[in-house]
């Protein structure tokens, strides 16, 4: 079926908040927002530039492969020019700080790619969601919450797909809440048999 071609994993890129913390220290970044805010603004954009450069280097290694498409997220295909990045520590920023320090840096990442793939802790960072859901380009948001709020799934109406985590025993109830459109279900199964039973019941 692959006809000699294979899916290649898109390397996950730390978002500016994560990358800044890894390079300078998370506590140092939070303190610097008050002591040297202009420097943090520049550092955030520099971190975004590093992420872009890293992504382009990976793509350069794959240049020339026929019908190249990135592949991640449990084997779901992603087309070329897809940015996959994480925003774990963005929830440490208030909406006001996010708007000043991180939103401009994230735009550097998002504007250079046709698609965005990211994941956030929605319950702690609900204020981040609008930056993805209101884009003119499609976005896939992976919710890291074990019990995400139902309003998260409404994002697919604004050109977004959301991933919802559930268990095999709770799957039908979860699907009743979130529906079948604009949702990717990540289902935890305790055994191969449980997974097979679930697949046969869908």
Number of C-alpha atoms within 10 A of each C-alpha: 5 6 5 6 11 15 16 15 14 21 16 15 20 21 24 31 27 20 23 22 15 12 10 11 12 17 9 12 20 16 12 14 17 10 12 11 17 13 12 21 16 13 21 23 22 17 22 27 17 17 22 18 12 14 20 13 12 12 17 10 9 14 10 9 10 10 11 17 19 23 19 17 14 7 11 9 15 22 13 16 16 20 27 25 22 21 20 17 19 21 19 14 17 13 16 10 15 18 15 16 23 23 17 16 24 22 13 18 22 21 13 13 15 15 18 23 23 21 19 22 21 20 16 12 18 13 15 21 16 11 13 22 22 15 15 10 16 18 26 23 27 23 20 16 17 12 13 17 14 10 9 21 20 17 21 18 12 17 17 22 23 24 21 24 19 21 15 17 13 11 18 15 11 18 14 9 13 20 12 10 12 18 22 16 17 16 16 15 15 10 9 9 10 13 14 11 12 16 10 7 7 7
